[in-house]
Amino acid sequence: MSSTPENVTTAPEKPLHKNEQLKSESNFLRGHILRDLADQSTGGITEESSQLTKFHGVYAQDDRDLRNQRRRENKEKAFSFMARVRVPGGVCTPGQWLALDSIADQQANGTLKLTTRQAFQFHGILKGDLWRAINRVNLSLLDTLAACGDVNRNVMCNPNPEQSALHTEVYQVTRAISAHLSPRTRAYHELWVGDELVGGGEPEEVEPIYGKSYLPRKFKIVIAVPPSNDVDIYGNDLGFIAITDASGKLAGFNVTVGGGLGMSHNQIETYPRIADVMGFCTVKQAVEVAEKVLTVQRDYGDRTDRKHARLKYTIEDRGLPWFRDAVEQRLGYRLGAPRAFTFTHTGDRYGWVDSHDGRSHFTLFIQSGRVKDTPEYKLKTALREIALAHKGDFRLTANQNLIIANVEASERPVIEALLRKHSLASANDASGLKLNAMSCVALPTCGLALAESERYLPELVELLEAEFEAAGLRHDEVTLRITGCPNGCGRPYLAEIGFVGKSPGKYAVYLGAAFNGSRLNILYKPSVTTAEIVPLLSPIIKRYATERTAGERFGDFVIRAGYVTPTYTPQDFHEQAKVARPAGA
């Protein structure tokens, strides 16, 4: 569909970011990765290789809990690697689950992480185990290619078991977009699968969509099926909202562009942004539309400043009419007018749900998506036993939970017995707050984390649960999300209550997002210690319980009650921040 691109920068008078030269000279993502992996004098790799391994789904990390001790002992950091497994649409087989379960035990830290982008993550892989871990992922017919890096990432779609007929078609579009936008470099297979280059006579390598420099920054695509907005479509670079015709069949998609949630504290030139609805495309046009949106961003995204390199800034700077025209010129046709749709929620529906075909699906709550065994709760063991018995599939949700899907009527008693045996169903009996809470990984492995997130979430939820329960709100659904830094991996800016790490034990508190994910929250307090969280929020929770109107959501109430003002644009976001953060603060 596209000839080899000539990458273009929007500001040629400014020097390109150093990563642009690194990508361009990397020989299509090979660089010196093999050399660095073979270096046994260190447990880490060079900074240049750590940038390139991201395109292969691998992050170089170290255990930050051990940094000071290692420094005192005059030892290098406790290096390890995180590997992210790409799972388009979040669907995997029981056999693949078992393979990843085994890799977690034998090459990683014994746990599986279900991410907010329907992917798996391994943590704690030592350098000597990295090749074997990635190779085994590929043997399971999954891969880590493009799970990170300046490319299109894992494509997400609604795993809704209540609309299985529609899901099948949407899922096929998801996989088609993912396959079409995957990098074509042979480097991944050479490094991790075992393909060998034949000396001399190799065909000239090209990246027909990406070119030598790939994208200015990461690119995220999702597909939502109304009324569920579980994929948080407005927080992504590109989105497709499934639109049905009068008979309930898939007619096409509304196309959204320019969403993104990353920002930096106290840097007003960075901000989260809600995506715009750009137009409508048919099912057959979706893959082509995805490519053209991506290539416009490839050619016009900012390659001089990585904090200004996402699609949201391109659209904010140039305007949606310009962007739509640029996309349509490449398509050779006009997009249709957006069609009506309604989102009602962003959460998952827990427990058993039956679909039209007689099959059943069980959604299991997994706090922070961490699959592990503890003395009290053998979750990893239980899911291994279920995978051995299950004949359907597993679906990873965008909220870090798991659907045991496509359970035949004859199989359901077996799955139910295993759920009872390991007391898994009781996890779904949690409060409405806990069932709608989410976190990123943060410390000790994320190098960007400023504060705790996953490790603090259970305590945070327990503290606020007590306040909600005392107010008679135990079963009320309220979205809560916490991240260790402002980069937005846990989508905190689309939470009714958001916590964003500022420093150890301190968080910026955001309030007022829409429960259906259509409105950002806004900064309420710029820096709150963990001890101050309950005193800060308890009066608001009590007022919500006694003063809310029928059906009013928490995020809407805090706006009506005057705690924050609604935010729809970057200008709104910064104006309210000035109120929450006095001059000089």
C-alpha positions in Angstrom: 0.0 0.0 0.0 2.9 2.3 0.7 6.2 2.9 -1.0 9.3 3.2 1.1 8.9 6.4 3.1 11.1 9.4 3.4 10.8 10.4 7.0 10.2 14.1 7.5 10.5 16.4 10.5 8.2 19.3 11.3 11.1 21.5 12.5 14.1 21.0 10.3 15.9 24.0 11.8 16.2 22.1 15.1 18.5 19.1 15.5 17.0 15.7 15.4 16.8 13.8 18.7 19.7 11.4 19.1 17.4 8.4 18.9 16.7 9.3 15.3 20.3 8.7 14.3 20.4 5.6 16.4 17.4 4.1 14.7 18.5 5.2 11.2 22.0 3.6 11.7 20.8 0.5 13.5 20.6 -1.7 10.4 16.9 -2.1 10.9 17.0 -2.6 14.7 20.1 -4.9 14.9 22.6 -2.4 16.2 25.1 -4.1 18.6 22.5 -6.1 20.5 24.1 -9.5 19.8 27.5 -8.2 20.9 26.0 -6.8 24.1 24.1 -9.9 24.9 27.3 -12.0 24.5 29.3 -9.7 26.9 29.5 -11.7 30.1 31.4 -9.0 32.0 28.2 -7.3 32.9 24.5 -8.1 33.6 23.4 -5.2 31.5 23.7 -3.8 28.0 24.7 -0.4 26.6 22.3 2.5 26.4 22.2 2.3 22.6 21.2 -1.4 22.7 18.6 -0.8 25.4 16.9 1.7 23.1 16.9 -0.8 20.3 15.8 -3.9 22.3 12.6 -2.0 23.1 11.5 -2.6 19.5 12.0 -6.3 20.2 9.7 -6.1 23.3 12.6 -6.0 25.8 13.4 -3.4 28.5 16.6 -3.3 30.4 15.9 -2.7 34.1 17.5 -3.1 37.5 16.1 -3.7 41.0 15.9 -0.3 42.5 15.3 -1.8 46.0 18.9 -3.0 45.8 20.6 0.1 44.3 22.0 1.6 47.5 23.1 -1.7 48.8 24.9 -2.6 45.6 26.5 0.8 45.5 27.8 0.4 49.0 29.2 -3.0 48.1 30.9 -1.5 45.0 28.8 -3.8 42.7 27.0 -2.9 39.5 23.3 -2.6 39.6 21.1 -5.7 39.9 20.3 -5.8 36.2 17.5 -7.8 34.7 15.1 -7.5 31.8 11.4 -7.1 31.3 9.9 -8.8 28.2 6.4 -7.9 26.9 4.5 -10.4 24.9 2.3 -9.0 22.1 -1.2 -10.5 22.1 -3.4 -8.7 19.5 -6.9 -8.4 20.9 -5.8 -10.1 24.1 -6.8 -13.6 23.0 -4.5 -16.6 23.7 -5.0 -20.4 23.8 -4.7 -22.5 27.0 -1.6 -24.0 25.5 0.0 -20.6 25.1 -1.0 -19.7 28.7 0.8 -22.8 29.9 3.9 -22.0 27.8 4.1 -18.5 29.3 3.4 -19.9 32.8 6.4 -22.2 32.4 8.7 -19.3 31.0 7.7 -17.2 34.1 9.0 -20.0 36.4 12.1 -21.0 34.5 13.4 -17.8 33.0 11.7 -14.9 34.9 10.7 -14.1 38.5 7.9 -16.7 38.7 5.0 -14.3 38.0 3.0 -13.2 35.0 1.8 -9.6 34.6 -1.4 -8.9 32.6 -1.0 -5.4 31.3 -3.4 -2.5 30.6 -2.8 -3.1 26.9 -3.9 -6.8 26.8 -0.4 -8.1 26.8 1.8 -10.2 29.1 4.9 -9.1 30.8 7.8 -11.1 32.3 9.9 -9.4 34.9 13.3 -10.3 36.4 14.8 -12.1 33.4 18.5 -12.3 33.8 20.7 -11.6 30.8 21.8 -15.2 30.4 18.1 -16.3 30.3 16.9 -13.6 27.9 17.4 -15.4 24.6 15.8 -18.6 25.8 12.8 -16.7 27.2 12.1 -14.8 24.0 12.8 -17.9 21.9 10.3 -19.9 23.9 7.6 -17.2 23.5 8.0 -17.6 19.7 7.8 -21.3 19.9 4.3 -20.8 21.5 3.4 -18.9 18.3 3.3 -15.5 20.2 6.0 -12.9 19.9 7.5 -9.8 21.6 8.1 -7.9 18.4 6.9 -4.3 18.5 5.5 -4.7 22.0 7.6 -1.6 22.8 9.6 1.0 20.7 8.7 3.7 18.2 6.2 1.6 16.3 2.6 0.5 16.5 2.2 -1.4 19.7 -0.1 -4.2 20.6 -3.5 -3.6 19.0 -6.3 -3.8 21.6 -10.0 -4.7 21.2 -13.0 -5.2 23.4 -13.0 -8.8 24.5 -16.7 -8.5 25.4 -18.2 -12.0 25.8 -21.7 -10.7 25.7 -21.3 -9.8 22.0 -19.4 -12.8 20.8 -20.7 -12.7 17.3 -19.6 -9.1 16.9 -16.4 -9.7 18.7 -15.3 -12.3 16.2 -15.4 -9.8 13.4 -13.9 -7.0 15.4 -11.1 -9.4 16.5 -10.3 -10.3 12.9 -9.9 -6.6 12.1 -7.7 -6.2 15.2 -5.4 -9.0 14.0 -5.3 -7.6 10.4 -4.3 -4.2 11.6 -1.6 -5.7 13.9 -0.2 -7.8 11.1 -0.2 -5.1 8.5 1.6 -2.6 10.8 4.2 -5.0 12.2 7.8 -4.1 11.4 9.2 -6.2 8.5 12.8 -6.3 9.6 14.3 -9.8 9.8 16.4 -8.6 12.8 13.8 -10.0 15.3 14.0 -13.5 13.8 17.7 -13.4 13.5 18.2 -12.4 17.1 15.5 -14.5 18.9 14.2 -17.2 16.6 17.3 -18.5 15.1 17.2 -17.4 11.5 20.7 -17.0 10.0 21.9 -14.6 7.4 23.5 -16.2 4.4 26.7 -14.5 3.6 26.4 -12.5 0.4 23.4 -12.2 -1.9 20.9 -11.2 0.8 17.9 -9.3 -0.6 18.0 -5.6 0.2 16.0 -5.0 3.4 13.2 -2.4 3.5 10.6 -1.3 5.9 7.7 -0.5 3.5 5.7 1.4 6.1 8.2 2.6 8.7 11.4 3.3 6.8 14.8 3.3 8.5 13.8 5.7 11.3 10.5 4.1 12.2 8.1 6.5 14.0 8.9 9.6 16.0 7.4 7.9 19.1 5.2 5.0 20.1 1.8 4.5 18.5 -1.3 2.9 20.1 -4.4 1.6 18.4 -7.6 0.2 20.0 -11.0 -1.0 18.9 -14.0 -0.4 21.1 -17.5 -2.0 20.9 -20.2 0.3 22.5 -21.6 0.5 25.0 -18.3 -0.7 26.6 -15.3 1.6 26.4 -13.0 -0.8 28.3 -10.1 0.0 26.0 -10.3 3.7 26.9 -10.4 4.6 23.3 -10.0 8.4 23.9 -6.6 7.9 25.4 -5.0 6.3 22.3 -3.4 7.6 19.1 -5.9 5.9 16.9 -9.2 4.2 17.7 -12.0 2.5 15.9 -15.5 2.5 17.4 -17.6 -0.4 16.1 -20.9 0.8 14.6 -23.7 -1.6 13.9 -26.5 -1.4 11.4 -30.2 -1.9 12.1 -29.8 -5.7 12.1 -27.0 -5.5 14.7 -24.2 -6.4 12.2 -20.9 -4.6 12.0 -21.3 -1.7 9.5 -17.9 0.0 10.1 -16.1 2.2 12.5 -16.0 5.8 13.7 -12.3 6.7 13.6 -10.7 8.6 16.5 -7.3 10.2 16.5 -5.0 12.2 18.8 -5.5 10.7 22.2 -2.6 10.3 24.6 -2.0 10.3 28.3 1.7 10.9 29.0 2.9 14.2 30.4 5.6 15.5 32.7 5.1 17.2 36.1 5.3 21.0 35.9 5.9 21.1 32.2 2.9 22.8 30.6 4.0 22.0 27.1 3.2 18.3 27.9 -0.4 17.2 28.6 -2.8 14.4 28.3 -5.3 14.8 25.5 -8.7 13.3 24.6 -8.9 11.9 21.0 -11.1 13.5 18.4 -13.7 11.7 16.3 -12.4 12.2 12.8 -14.9 10.3 10.6 -16.3 6.9 9.6 -14.8 4.1 7.6 -16.2 0.7 6.4 -14.8 -2.6 7.8 -12.9 -3.1 4.5 -11.3 0.3 4.8 -10.1 0.0 8.4 -6.6 -1.5 7.7 -5.9 1.1 5.1 -7.1 4.0 7.3 -4.8 2.7 10.1 -1.8 2.8 7.7 -2.5 6.2 6.4 -3.0 7.7 9.8 0.2 6.2 11.0 2.2 7.4 7.9 1.0 11.0 8.3 2.3 10.9 11.8 5.5 9.2 10.6 6.1 12.1 8.2 4.9 15.0 10.3 5.5 14.0 13.9 8.2 15.9 15.8 11.5 14.1 15.6 13.4 16.8 17.5 11.7 16.5 20.9 10.5 13.1 22.1 8.2 14.8 24.7 6.4 16.5 21.7 6.5 13.5 19.4 3.2 11.8 19.9 0.3 12.1 17.4 -1.7 14.2 20.0 0.8 17.1 19.6 0.8 16.8 15.8 -3.0 17.3 15.8 -3.0 19.9 18.5 -0.4 21.9 16.6 -1.8 21.6 13.1 -5.5 21.0 13.8 -7.9 18.2 13.1 -9.1 19.5 9.7 -5.5 19.6 8.4 -4.8 16.1 9.7 -8.0 14.6 8.2 -7.2 16.2 4.9 -3.7 14.7 4.9 -5.1 11.3 5.7 -7.8 11.5 3.0 -5.3 12.6 0.4 -3.3 9.4 1.0 -6.5 7.3 1.0 -7.8 8.8 -2.2 -11.3 9.1 -0.8 -13.2 10.9 1.9 -14.1 9.4 5.2 -17.8 9.4 6.1 -19.5 11.4 8.7 -19.3 9.9 12.2 -22.3 7.9 13.3 -24.1 7.9 16.6 -22.9 5.7 19.5 -23.0 5.6 23.2 -20.5 4.6 25.8 -21.7 3.8 29.3 -18.7 2.4 31.2 -15.0 1.4 31.0 -15.0 -1.5 33.4 -15.3 -5.3 33.1 -18.3 -7.4 33.9 -17.3 -10.0 36.4 -18.5 -13.6 36.9 -20.3 -15.8 34.4 -21.9 -14.5 31.2 -23.7 -16.6 28.6 -23.5 -15.7 24.9 -25.9 -16.4 22.0 -24.0 -19.6 20.9 -24.6 -21.4 24.2 -21.1 -20.9 25.5 -20.2 -19.3 28.8 -17.4 -16.9 29.8 -16.1 -16.2 33.3 -14.4 -12.9 34.0 -12.0 -13.0 37.0 -10.7 -10.0 38.9 -6.9 -9.9 39.2 -5.6 -7.0 41.2 -3.0 -5.1 39.1 -3.0 -8.0 36.7 -0.3 -9.8 38.8 -0.6 -13.6 38.4 1.4 -15.2 41.3 1.0 -17.7 44.1 0.9 -16.5 47.7 0.4 -18.8 50.8 -3.2 -17.6 51.0 -4.1 -17.4 47.3 -2.7 -19.9 44.8 -3.8 -17.9 41.7 -1.0 -19.0 39.4 -1.4 -22.6 40.3 -5.2 -22.4 39.9 -5.0 -20.8 36.4 -2.5 -23.5 35.3 -4.9 -26.2 36.3 -7.7 -24.4 34.5 -5.6 -24.0 31.4 -4.9 -27.8 31.4 -8.7 -28.5 31.5 -10.0 -25.6 29.4 -10.9 -26.2 25.7 -11.8 -22.6 24.9 -9.6 -19.5 25.0 -8.4 -16.9 27.4 -9.0 -13.2 26.9 -6.9 -10.5 28.6 -8.9 -7.4 29.4 -7.7 -3.8 29.2 -8.3 -3.6 32.9 -5.7 -6.2 33.8 -8.3 -9.0 34.4 -8.8 -12.4 32.7 -11.7 -13.9 30.9 -11.9 -17.7 30.8 -13.8 -17.6 27.5 -15.8 -19.9 25.2 -16.6 -22.5 27.8 -18.8 -25.2 26.4 -21.9 -26.2 28.4 -20.3 -29.7 29.0 -17.1 -28.1 30.2 -18.5 -25.6 32.6 -18.9 -27.9 35.6 -15.2 -28.7 35.4 -14.2 -25.0 35.3 -16.6 -24.2 38.1 -15.2 -27.0 40.2 -11.6 -25.6 39.7 -12.8 -22.1 40.6 -14.3 -23.4 43.8 -11.3 -25.5 44.6 -9.0 -22.5 44.6 -11.6 -19.9 45.9 -11.1 -17.8 42.7 -14.7 -16.7 42.4 -14.5 -14.9 45.8 -12.1 -12.4 44.2 -15.1 -11.0 42.4 -16.9 -10.3 45.6 -14.7 -7.2 46.2 -16.0 -3.6 46.6 -17.0 -1.5 43.6 -13.9 0.6 44.2 -11.5 -2.4 44.2 -13.0 -4.0 41.1 -12.4 -0.7 39.2 -8.9 0.0 40.5 -5.8 -0.3 38.4 -2.0 0.4 38.7 1.2 0.4 36.7 4.2 -1.7 37.9 6.4 1.2 39.1 9.0 0.3 41.7 11.2 -1.6 42.0 11.8 -2.3 38.3 10.5 0.7 36.3 13.3 3.2 35.9 10.9 6.1 35.5 8.9 5.5 38.7 9.0 8.3 41.3 6.7 6.6 43.8 5.1 3.2 44.5 2.1 2.0 42.5 1.4 -1.7 42.3 2.9 -2.4 45.7 0.9 0.4 47.3 -2.5 -0.2 45.5 -3.8 -2.8 48.0 -3.2 -0.6 51.0 -4.6 2.5 49.2 -7.8 0.6 48.1 -8.2 -0.8 51.6 -8.0 2.7 53.2 -10.5 4.3 50.7 -12.8 1.2 50.8 -13.4 1.8 54.5 -14.5 5.4 53.7 -16.8 4.3 50.9 -18.3 1.5 53.0 -18.9 3.8 55.9 -20.8 6.0 53.6 -22.9 3.1 52.3 -21.1 3.0 49.0 -19.4 -0.4 49.1 -20.9 -1.6 45.8 -20.8 1.7 43.9 -18.5 1.6 41.0 -15.8 4.3 41.1 -12.7 4.2 38.9 -9.4 4.6 40.8 -6.0 4.4 39.1 -2.5 5.0 40.4 0.8 5.3 38.6 4.3 5.8 39.9 5.1 8.6 37.4 3.2 11.0 35.1 3.7 9.0 31.9 0.2 7.5 32.1 0.8 3.7 31.7 -2.1 3.0 34.0 -4.3 5.6 32.4 -4.6 7.7 35.6 -6.0 10.8 33.8 -9.1 8.9 32.8 -9.9 7.8 36.4 -12.5 9.4 38.6 -9.9 9.4 41.3 -6.3 9.4 40.0 -3.0 9.3 41.8 0.2 10.2 40.0 3.6 9.7 41.8 5.6 12.8 42.5 8.2 11.4 44.9 8.5 8.6 47.5 5.2 8.6 49.4 3.8 11.6 47.6 1.2 11.8 44.8 -0.6 14.4 42.7 -4.4 13.8 43.1 -6.7 14.1 40.1 -10.5 14.1 40.2 -13.4 14.3 37.8 -13.0 12.0 34.8 -16.1 10.6 33.2 -17.0 7.1 34.2 -17.4 6.2 30.5 -13.9 7.5 29.7 -15.0 10.4 27.6 -13.5 13.2 29.8 -10.2 13.7 31.5 -9.8 14.3 35.2 -8.1 17.4 36.5 -5.4 18.2 39.1 -7.1 18.6 42.5 -4.0 18.7 44.8 -0.4 18.8 43.4 1.3 16.9 46.2 -0.3 14.8 48.9 1.4 12.4 51.3 0.0 8.9 51.8 -1.1 10.0 55.3 -3.1 12.9 53.9 -5.1 10.9 51.3 -7.9 9.8 53.5 -8.4 13.1 55.3 -8.4 14.8 51.9 -11.0 12.5 50.2 -13.2 11.4 53.1 -15.3 14.6 53.2 -15.8 14.4 49.4 -16.9 10.8 49.7 -19.4 11.6 52.5 -20.8 14.5 50.5 -21.2 12.3 47.4 -23.1 9.7 49.4 -25.6 12.3 50.7 -25.8 14.9 48.0 -25.6 13.0 44.7 -28.5 12.9 42.3 -30.0 9.7 41.0 -27.5 7.9 38.9 -24.8 10.6 39.3 -21.3 9.2 39.0 -18.5 10.3 41.4 -16.5 12.0 38.6 -19.6 14.1 37.7 -20.4 14.9 41.3 -17.0 16.4 42.1 -17.5 18.8 39.2 -21.0 19.8 40.1 -20.0 20.2 43.7 -17.2 22.6 42.7 -14.1 20.6 43.7 -12.8 20.8 40.1 -13.9 22.1 36.8 -14.4 19.9 33.7 -11.5 19.4 31.3 -11.8 18.7 27.6 -8.8 20.5 26.1 -5.2 21.0 27.1 -6.1 24.6 27.9 -8.7 23.5 30.4 -6.2 21.1 31.9 -3.7 23.8 32.5 -6.1 26.4 33.7 -7.4 24.2 36.5 -3.8 23.1 37.3 -3.1 26.8 38.1 -5.9 26.8 40.7 -4.6 23.6 42.3 -1.0 24.6 42.2 -0.5 28.2 43.5 2.2 30.3 41.8 5.7 29.2 42.9 4.5 25.8 44.1 
